Amino acid sequence: MHLSHRDSDRILRFLPLLYAHVSSLIEFFQISLSLLQDFVGCDHCAWFDYEFTDRPILKVTLSRDYSLDPHILSQMEEALPSHPYIAHYQTHAMTAVRLSDLPRRVFLAHRDRYQDVYRRADIHHEMTLPLILSARSVIGVSVRRNTRDFTEGDRTVFDALQPHLQRAYANAQLVNDADAAALRLASAIGFDLTDREAQVGFWMAEGKTNSEIGLILGIGARTVEKHLEHILAKLGVENRTTAAVRLRQ
């Protein structure tokens, strides 16, 4: 399906906003979610990071306008090994996919098994777009609607945005790494932190949540928690607020 003139014009207006300078990777995530939600016309929009292991893991999810409680996130992790999307991603299909694209028998069996997850997470119609795909993981964007499904036109537009989202993501990573490198090095030397601990400590001091830090660094929220425990011990403090003050100093 080809882009309509109207959609082409919309994309041309969207791209300068997407490529606008950002000061950090997390700022890019936040700005892109806001832009995509308005552009695609969806009720929810989120970045996600899945890791393909013997038991697939939802490492991080970051949404603009809603959050899931830990119980629902735990249920979503339990659903991953049988989720039809996982099999789709592992074929290295770098295109947008809707829940309604999946074989009806497969999707309904999955949804019946985890109906509580879909109900409590308010998921009715979903389309996802992988941006970074490897044999071990996938990072991408998910958009959801509560009332009407996404059309073939929506999918065509989403696919057209993919290379630009990939490039903007890479640009934000370069800015992020350049601005943070000197401060991470200073933290590592001053407090005997490992490089990864210094990275986590830097973003903690910038006021980022565990989920945000995980998405920036490509690690799970539980791994972030472990690094934070080591940072607090090495700094000799009891909470992240005090640790952030010391690192900033």
Secondary structure, 3 states (H helix, E strand, C coil): CCCCHHHHHHHHHHHHHHCCCCCCHHHHHHHHHHHHHHHHCCCEEEEEEEECCCCCEEEEEEECCCCCCHHHHHHHHHHHHHCHHHHHHCCCCCCCEEHHHCCHHHHHHHHHHCHHHHHHCCCCEEEEEEEEECCCEEEEEEEEECCCCCCHHHHHHHHHHHHHHHHHHHHHHHHHHHHHHHHHHHHHHHHCCCHHHHHHHHHHHCCCCHHHHHHHHCCCHHHHHHHHHHHHHHHCCCCHHHHHHHHHC
